Amino acid sequence: MQYEFLKHFPRRMKHVGAYALLFANSSQKTIWKQYGFLKLDEQVNVIFVLLLYLMEQSLKEENCTIDDIGAYMDSLNMRYFGKNMSYEDCKSLGDFIINVVLSNEGKAMYFDGYDFEERAYRTMNISYVANRIVYVDSEVRRTSYYLTEDGYNLLLSTLEIENNMKITIHEMIFRMHLEKQSYDRAVDDIKNVFNLLRIQLQKIEEAMGRIRRNALSYSVADYESVLEANLDTISDTKQKFLGYRELVKARARELEEMNLNVRRLDEKEEEKLRNLSVIESYLNRTIDEHQKILSSHFDLKALYTKELEQLSQMSFIRRFSLRSDLYEKILERPEGLERMEIFLRPLFGNEPDKIYNLKKSTELQRPLRKKGEDEAGAVMEFGDERWMEEEERRRRQKLAQYEDCVLFLLRRALEAKAGEVSLEEIRRAMDGEEAGESFSALLPSVQIFKEVMVELLRGREIDVEVLREERRNFIGESSGGFQLNETLLNLVDAHGLPVRKVTVYRIEDGKVISFENVPYEGGVGKNICCSNVLLRVTV
């Protein structure tokens, strides 16, 4: 091509896209103002402060739940930021950054970079964080977050260098500091090398996970990139660091012998001895990590080869539609039932593989939650239009119940003298003369009432004009489920409610509000006990 400097332009654009999508998800969000972060500079600083915490927890392979993030943000706020935020506010802010800014509310993020060799835009997926289910204290189920490869690249590009040179340059700097006996700096260097090896290992594990899910979604170019990075890492790293370890041991031994036989070490020499001990421990961990990368490298090659071979064998399998090739034929000619074994015989031609896992027999068997919902929502046959219509009808009916619940609360607040109503007042009205079918809109089911109240408390202060402005400036796909802001704006516009702002907070009076016989799953009535909540409407 004529302009050689544009050869790897999409790679550059992926790094740019990582920042662009991050700022797009964060900017114009009014929730920042609720916590006192008014300037864009402050917001970006908070995002990267949280990203660094995620990277630290990921490298240490420790859990990183929303509770951990809330404690971390609360500690930073008390010590440095000084914003008027409680622990719950810090936890909510962390939840917003994780699930909205970094995860885009669960929707995939893409950025297009122009490929000057292909003369077309290349769509690139960008993902900063991923999550997994962990059990805290062996019982409590929690979601733990960790950085993906894109998340690591985003952070490392703020301070570090190109991927293919990182380990080499850090190793050269480490050797230089070791020769100059600058052991305090050598500690930081060997930590950086170990972190890079850990990142490379996690990159291999993520690649293997993608291949197991769908080998066709993992391109040959991605596979080649991982293999080349592995070969660069394992080429001669082990021998170098074995030599460094022997050198560090020798120098530590010299200092120890001097302390025993010649004279007592001064403070500076004792610090050198401590640093040498830290360097030796990280060298041992680095050599272990190198061995893991070497083993995972061959596992990755074997897995990719196996998955591609299995996919190629699928092309020889002839598939039948049970509806058209079996059911309809039998209905047309019922006498075909006498020869049914001809059609079914290939299913029993091979002995199935039988594997017994001893670990499963000793594991604690936990009940499967929401089993009834999963079975009710199972699709028995592709293309069943009646089933799809029924599911859509259920979804619309459930969404209407959400809207009726929110509308009931808004109207109650508007009818009140001060423009505000509490759950305690609503409960008294239910027991009084007004009790009747009108209150069924507030309590269609336990799940809907709880979700509406949680979302209202999480929103705290909702400005309708700001919501309208966001709708005008941003175009997004409808989620299909309950979204408080979207529902509130639709109700205000549809019913002509004179609402400018909605404020919701918990009343700390120690009272417990109880609603009896609220519908639950399977038609069973249950009691709801909750704190007293105040809803204020500004017209």
Secondary structure, DSSP 8 states (H G I E B T S, - for coil): ---GGGTTHHHHHHHHHHHHHHHHHHTT-THHHHTT--SHHHHHHHHHHHHHHHHHHHHTT----HHHHHHHHHHHIIIII--S--HHHHHHHHHHIIIIIITGGG--EEEEEEETTTTEEEEEEE--EEEEEEEETTTEEEEEEEE-HHHHHHHHTTTS--HHHHHHHHHHHHHHHHHTT-HHHHHHHHHHHHHHHHHHHHHHHHHHHHHHH-GGGS-HHHHHHHHHHHHHHHSSHHHHHHHHHHHHHHHHHHHHHIIIII----HHHHHHHHHHHHHHHHHHHHHHHHHHHHHHHHHHHHHHHHHHHHHHHHTT-----HIIIIIHHHHH-GGGGGGHHHHHGGGGSS-------HHHHHS-----TTHHHHHHT---STT-HHHHHHHHHHHHHHHHHHHHHHHHHHHHHHHSTTSEEEHHHHHHHHHSTT-SGGGGGT-S-HHHHHHHHHHHHHH-EEEHHHHHHHHHH------SS--HHHHHHHHHHHHT---SEEEEEE--S--EEEEEEEE-GGG-EEEEEEE-EEEEEE-
